[in-house]
């Protein structure tokens, strides 16, 4: 049977990977994915691996669908959750635009722990109230639209999770985003930088919007931006807790 499983690997180590994802990985004959994500999956006898670059998502989806249509059991791996700025949308887009036989493929999407949830769990409950997630990458949408969405979300009182905050090709955008947010939020608003969550080089920094420095981020970083109600609770020798109350101000 033609089959494609799109599998969320979670943010890092296998400990945050779901049992369903592990089972689907074990049963696949062919694995497709961005090279560093494939490196997180243990090698199994009889499985072939097909790594590709992070800027060829559509081509990767088409290659996996072609293999599945030929009768292979295929797994497409992606970091975090497949539906959060990841491969599930690329696969659906390819199916919509592709040949009719791709629509007959048995498709299953396996959720994973995405970076914002893993980082939030490390630090308390910064997303404890209403929140939204935005990607700062303008590869697929224009920067003015990103600015409008940031302003609307901050102005409406949403906590924010920011993905793809900075890269060598666009080093200025996180600084611009923080400057915009400072016009809508108090300087004391908590900001959390989380790099490589659940991986050996994990690093977390809790600061304020006034002090947040774009140089603390790279493409492996997720940022959580609180609201005017978000609290930082000191705890003696333990890391502070950051939480956003579920009860909003009238």
SEMILO-554968 format. One record per residue (C-alpha): residue number from 0; x, y, z; residue in three letters. Coordinates in Angstrom, 3 decimals, always signed. Layout:
N
i | xx | yy | zz | aa
NUM | X | Y | Z | ALA;
...
END
This chain:
250
i | xx | yy | zz | aa
0 | +0.000 | +0.000 | +0.000 | UNK;
1 | +1.233 | +3.492 | -0.843 | UNK;
2 | +1.863 | +5.191 | +2.481 | UNK;
3 | +3.447 | +8.400 | +3.732 | UNK;
4 | +3.863 | +9.160 | +7.428 | UNK;
5 | +4.816 | +12.740 | +8.362 | UNK;
6 | +6.448 | +12.418 | +11.762 | UNK;
7 | +7.201 | +15.083 | +14.351 | UNK;
8 | +10.446 | +14.281 | +16.160 | UNK;
9 | +9.904 | +16.802 | +18.947 | UNK;
10 | +12.482 | +19.427 | +19.875 | UNK;
11 | +15.457 | +17.179 | +20.517 | UNK;
12 | +16.097 | +13.889 | +22.253 | UNK;
13 | +13.987 | +10.761 | +21.908 | UNK;
14 | +12.541 | +11.251 | +25.406 | UNK;
15 | +10.056 | +13.809 | +24.057 | UNK;
16 | +9.104 | +11.710 | +21.019 | UNK;
17 | +5.706 | +10.029 | +21.116 | UNK;
18 | +5.358 | +6.216 | +21.075 | UNK;
19 | +3.248 | +6.505 | +17.905 | UNK;
20 | +6.053 | +8.418 | +16.192 | UNK;
21 | +8.602 | +5.797 | +17.251 | UNK;
22 | +6.422 | +3.007 | +15.867 | UNK;
23 | +5.953 | +4.787 | +12.535 | UNK;
24 | +9.700 | +5.414 | +12.262 | UNK;
25 | +10.444 | +1.752 | +12.868 | UNK;
26 | +8.043 | +0.573 | +10.157 | UNK;
27 | +9.234 | +2.881 | +7.351 | UNK;
28 | +11.330 | +1.602 | +4.457 | UNK;
29 | +12.435 | +5.060 | +3.305 | UNK;
30 | +13.174 | +8.152 | +5.405 | UNK;
31 | +13.092 | +11.675 | +3.988 | UNK;
32 | +13.928 | +14.887 | +5.825 | UNK;
33 | +16.236 | +17.800 | +6.463 | UNK;
34 | +19.661 | +16.295 | +7.118 | UNK;
35 | +20.099 | +17.350 | +10.786 | UNK;
36 | +16.628 | +15.996 | +11.612 | UNK;
37 | +17.396 | +12.657 | +9.983 | UNK;
38 | +20.550 | +12.516 | +12.115 | UNK;
39 | +18.314 | +12.331 | +15.219 | UNK;
40 | +16.737 | +9.069 | +14.027 | UNK;
41 | +18.574 | +5.809 | +14.861 | UNK;
42 | +19.793 | +3.810 | +11.878 | UNK;
43 | +17.802 | +0.642 | +11.280 | UNK;
44 | +18.680 | -2.212 | +8.917 | UNK;
45 | +16.833 | -2.066 | +5.613 | UNK;
46 | +15.909 | +1.627 | +5.793 | UNK;
47 | +17.187 | +4.054 | +3.186 | UNK;
48 | +17.773 | +7.717 | +4.031 | UNK;
49 | +17.237 | +10.681 | +1.747 | UNK;
50 | +18.479 | +13.916 | +3.368 | UNK;
51 | +17.959 | +17.320 | +1.772 | UNK;
52 | +18.569 | +20.993 | +2.513 | UNK;
53 | +16.207 | +23.064 | +4.648 | UNK;
54 | +15.266 | +25.358 | +1.734 | UNK;
55 | +13.809 | +22.649 | -0.526 | UNK;
56 | +10.699 | +21.666 | +1.417 | UNK;
57 | +8.419 | +21.422 | -1.623 | UNK;
58 | +10.927 | +19.301 | -3.550 | UNK;
59 | +11.396 | +17.075 | -0.499 | UNK;
60 | +7.645 | +16.579 | -0.209 | UNK;
61 | +7.350 | +15.742 | -3.898 | UNK;
62 | +10.193 | +13.206 | -3.699 | UNK;
63 | +8.580 | +11.477 | -0.705 | UNK;
64 | +5.155 | +11.414 | -2.389 | UNK;
65 | +6.658 | +9.980 | -5.574 | UNK;
66 | +8.285 | +7.185 | -3.586 | UNK;
67 | +5.057 | +6.481 | -1.685 | UNK;
68 | +3.030 | +6.410 | -4.920 | UNK;
69 | +5.456 | +3.772 | -6.214 | UNK;
70 | +4.413 | +1.545 | -3.324 | UNK;
71 | +7.019 | +2.277 | -0.652 | UNK;
72 | +6.290 | +2.863 | +3.020 | UNK;
73 | +7.777 | +6.326 | +3.461 | UNK;
74 | +8.399 | +8.494 | +6.517 | UNK;
75 | +8.976 | +12.230 | +6.319 | UNK;
76 | +10.617 | +13.463 | +9.521 | UNK;
77 | +10.487 | +16.998 | +10.802 | UNK;
78 | +11.589 | +18.717 | +13.988 | UNK;
79 | +9.004 | +19.649 | +16.591 | UNK;
80 | +5.457 | +19.244 | +15.292 | UNK;
81 | +4.814 | +18.684 | +11.560 | UNK;
82 | +2.021 | +21.257 | +11.525 | UNK;
83 | +3.942 | +24.112 | +13.197 | UNK;
84 | +6.064 | +25.849 | +10.534 | UNK;
85 | +7.093 | +22.421 | +9.288 | UNK;
86 | +6.532 | +19.741 | +6.673 | UNK;
87 | +2.849 | +18.856 | +7.016 | UNK;
88 | +1.783 | +22.000 | +5.147 | UNK;
89 | +4.387 | +21.401 | +2.412 | UNK;
90 | +3.115 | +17.848 | +1.908 | UNK;
91 | -0.518 | +18.986 | +1.741 | UNK;
92 | +0.411 | +21.728 | -0.720 | UNK;
93 | +2.259 | +19.226 | -2.926 | UNK;
94 | -0.698 | +16.830 | -2.871 | UNK;
95 | -3.086 | +19.611 | -3.886 | UNK;
96 | -0.906 | +20.630 | -6.856 | UNK;
97 | +0.331 | +17.158 | -7.785 | UNK;
98 | -0.959 | +14.234 | -9.861 | UNK;
99 | -4.226 | +12.477 | -8.922 | UNK;
100 | -2.440 | +9.369 | -7.626 | UNK;
101 | -0.921 | +11.378 | -4.772 | UNK;
102 | -4.394 | +11.962 | -3.338 | UNK;
103 | -4.840 | +8.192 | -3.056 | UNK;
104 | -1.762 | +7.774 | -0.856 | UNK;
105 | -2.462 | +6.661 | +2.714 | UNK;
106 | -1.271 | +9.770 | +4.597 | UNK;
107 | -0.829 | +9.972 | +8.376 | UNK;
108 | +0.566 | +12.919 | +10.335 | UNK;
109 | +2.056 | +12.227 | +13.763 | UNK;
110 | +2.183 | +15.195 | +16.131 | UNK;
111 | +5.279 | +16.142 | +18.067 | UNK;
112 | +6.226 | +18.441 | +20.934 | UNK;
113 | +7.009 | +21.772 | +19.316 | UNK;
114 | +9.753 | +24.088 | +20.585 | UNK;
115 | +7.449 | +26.657 | +22.174 | UNK;
116 | +5.781 | +24.011 | +24.341 | UNK;
117 | +9.065 | +22.408 | +25.364 | UNK;
118 | +10.548 | +25.793 | +26.271 | UNK;
119 | +7.417 | +26.847 | +28.134 | UNK;
120 | +7.539 | +23.639 | +30.184 | UNK;
121 | +11.176 | +24.313 | +31.091 | UNK;
122 | +10.356 | +27.735 | +32.534 | UNK;
123 | +6.886 | +27.502 | +34.093 | UNK;
124 | +3.766 | +28.542 | +32.194 | UNK;
125 | +4.606 | +31.600 | +30.072 | UNK;
126 | +1.940 | +30.493 | +27.574 | UNK;
127 | -0.583 | +29.844 | +30.338 | UNK;
128 | -3.109 | +32.297 | +28.927 | UNK;
129 | -4.019 | +33.075 | +25.331 | UNK;
130 | -1.037 | +33.009 | +22.982 | UNK;
131 | -0.056 | +32.810 | +19.332 | UNK;
132 | +2.985 | +31.686 | +17.346 | UNK;
133 | +4.669 | +33.610 | +14.525 | UNK;
134 | +7.631 | +32.893 | +12.283 | UNK;
135 | +9.922 | +35.849 | +11.672 | UNK;
136 | +11.156 | +34.357 | +8.397 | UNK;
137 | +10.093 | +36.381 | +5.382 | UNK;
138 | +10.978 | +33.639 | +2.884 | UNK;
139 | +7.287 | +32.822 | +2.352 | UNK;
140 | +5.563 | +36.051 | +3.427 | UNK;
141 | +6.508 | +39.736 | +3.272 | UNK;
142 | +8.080 | +41.488 | +6.241 | UNK;
143 | +5.381 | +44.210 | +6.448 | UNK;
144 | +2.802 | +41.457 | +7.023 | UNK;
145 | +4.938 | +40.033 | +9.838 | UNK;
146 | +5.093 | +43.482 | +11.432 | UNK;
147 | +1.311 | +43.904 | +11.231 | UNK;
148 | +0.727 | +40.521 | +12.825 | UNK;
149 | +3.233 | +41.220 | +15.616 | UNK;
150 | +1.599 | +44.555 | +16.374 | UNK;
151 | -1.903 | +43.073 | +16.319 | UNK;
152 | -0.995 | +40.149 | +18.589 | UNK;
153 | +0.902 | +42.267 | +21.112 | UNK;
154 | -1.782 | +44.927 | +21.093 | UNK;
155 | -4.483 | +42.317 | +21.731 | UNK;
156 | -2.663 | +40.947 | +24.781 | UNK;
157 | -1.447 | +37.628 | +23.374 | UNK;
158 | +1.761 | +36.052 | +24.649 | UNK;
159 | +3.993 | +35.312 | +21.661 | UNK;
160 | +6.180 | +32.451 | +20.525 | UNK;
161 | +8.636 | +33.561 | +17.855 | UNK;
162 | +10.137 | +30.961 | +15.522 | UNK;
163 | +12.973 | +31.409 | +12.986 | UNK;
164 | +14.065 | +34.614 | +14.694 | UNK;
165 | +17.345 | +35.276 | +12.904 | UNK;
166 | +19.743 | +33.892 | +10.308 | UNK;
167 | +22.865 | +34.911 | +8.402 | UNK;
168 | +20.679 | +35.980 | +5.479 | UNK;
169 | +18.411 | +38.181 | +7.652 | UNK;
170 | +20.311 | +39.306 | +10.762 | UNK;
171 | +18.239 | +42.454 | +11.360 | UNK;
172 | +14.698 | +41.138 | +11.679 | UNK;
173 | +14.682 | +40.086 | +15.326 | UNK;
174 | +15.995 | +43.498 | +16.341 | UNK;
175 | +13.234 | +45.140 | +14.313 | UNK;
176 | +10.622 | +42.849 | +15.853 | UNK;
177 | +11.769 | +43.605 | +19.408 | UNK;
178 | +11.779 | +47.336 | +18.676 | UNK;
179 | +8.201 | +47.092 | +17.402 | UNK;
180 | +7.089 | +45.097 | +20.446 | UNK;
181 | +8.583 | +47.731 | +22.763 | UNK;
182 | +6.053 | +50.210 | +21.373 | UNK;
183 | +3.176 | +47.939 | +22.471 | UNK;
184 | +4.385 | +46.270 | +25.688 | UNK;
185 | +5.944 | +47.407 | +28.981 | UNK;
186 | +9.721 | +47.364 | +29.193 | UNK;
187 | +9.451 | +44.863 | +32.051 | UNK;
188 | +7.625 | +42.259 | +29.928 | UNK;
189 | +9.381 | +38.886 | +30.408 | UNK;
190 | +11.228 | +37.461 | +27.399 | UNK;
191 | +12.647 | +33.936 | +27.244 | UNK;
192 | +15.348 | +32.852 | +24.797 | UNK;
193 | +15.496 | +29.079 | +24.436 | UNK;
194 | +18.185 | +27.532 | +22.263 | UNK;
195 | +18.398 | +23.824 | +21.317 | UNK;
196 | +15.739 | +22.784 | +23.819 | UNK;
197 | +15.995 | +19.118 | +24.886 | UNK;
198 | +19.375 | +18.759 | +23.198 | UNK;
199 | +22.815 | +18.523 | +24.845 | UNK;
200 | +23.624 | +22.184 | +24.127 | UNK;
201 | +20.352 | +23.521 | +25.531 | UNK;
202 | +20.560 | +27.103 | +26.795 | UNK;
203 | +17.805 | +29.240 | +28.339 | UNK;
204 | +17.960 | +32.928 | +29.190 | UNK;
205 | +15.162 | +34.807 | +30.987 | UNK;
206 | +15.230 | +38.568 | +30.620 | UNK;
207 | +12.945 | +41.542 | +29.966 | UNK;
208 | +11.857 | +43.227 | +26.765 | UNK;
209 | +14.026 | +46.231 | +27.637 | UNK;
210 | +17.145 | +44.077 | +27.970 | UNK;
211 | +16.513 | +41.493 | +25.206 | UNK;
212 | +19.434 | +41.385 | +22.762 | UNK;
213 | +19.039 | +39.916 | +19.246 | UNK;
214 | +22.636 | +38.660 | +19.456 | UNK;
215 | +21.451 | +36.021 | +21.937 | UNK;
216 | +19.475 | +34.214 | +19.206 | UNK;
217 | +20.169 | +32.057 | +16.178 | UNK;
218 | +18.032 | +29.764 | +14.001 | UNK;
219 | +18.032 | +27.122 | +16.762 | UNK;
220 | +16.376 | +29.605 | +19.147 | UNK;
221 | +12.717 | +30.015 | +20.034 | UNK;
222 | +11.605 | +33.171 | +21.868 | UNK;
223 | +8.662 | +33.499 | +24.208 | UNK;
224 | +7.389 | +37.047 | +24.769 | UNK;
225 | +5.019 | +37.571 | +27.683 | UNK;
226 | +2.185 | +40.034 | +28.178 | UNK;
227 | +1.735 | +42.936 | +30.571 | UNK;
228 | +0.354 | +40.365 | +33.063 | UNK;
229 | +3.189 | +37.806 | +32.751 | UNK;
230 | +5.041 | +37.285 | +36.030 | UNK;
231 | +8.582 | +36.233 | +37.002 | UNK;
232 | +8.688 | +34.428 | +40.353 | UNK;
233 | +12.146 | +34.244 | +42.033 | UNK;
234 | +12.954 | +30.954 | +43.808 | UNK;
235 | +16.130 | +31.288 | +45.902 | UNK;
236 | +18.693 | +28.822 | +44.446 | UNK;
237 | +16.340 | +27.515 | +41.770 | UNK;
238 | +15.630 | +29.061 | +38.352 | UNK;
239 | +12.760 | +31.549 | +38.404 | UNK;
240 | +9.280 | +30.599 | +37.243 | UNK;
241 | +7.673 | +32.562 | +34.452 | UNK;
242 | +3.913 | +32.371 | +34.055 | UNK;
243 | +1.063 | +34.192 | +32.383 | UNK;
244 | -2.115 | +34.118 | +34.492 | UNK;
245 | -5.168 | +32.626 | +32.850 | UNK;
246 | -7.262 | +35.434 | +34.368 | UNK;
247 | -6.919 | +38.525 | +32.166 | UNK;
248 | -7.363 | +42.110 | +33.293 | UNK;
249 | -10.742 | +43.664 | +32.447 | UNK;
END
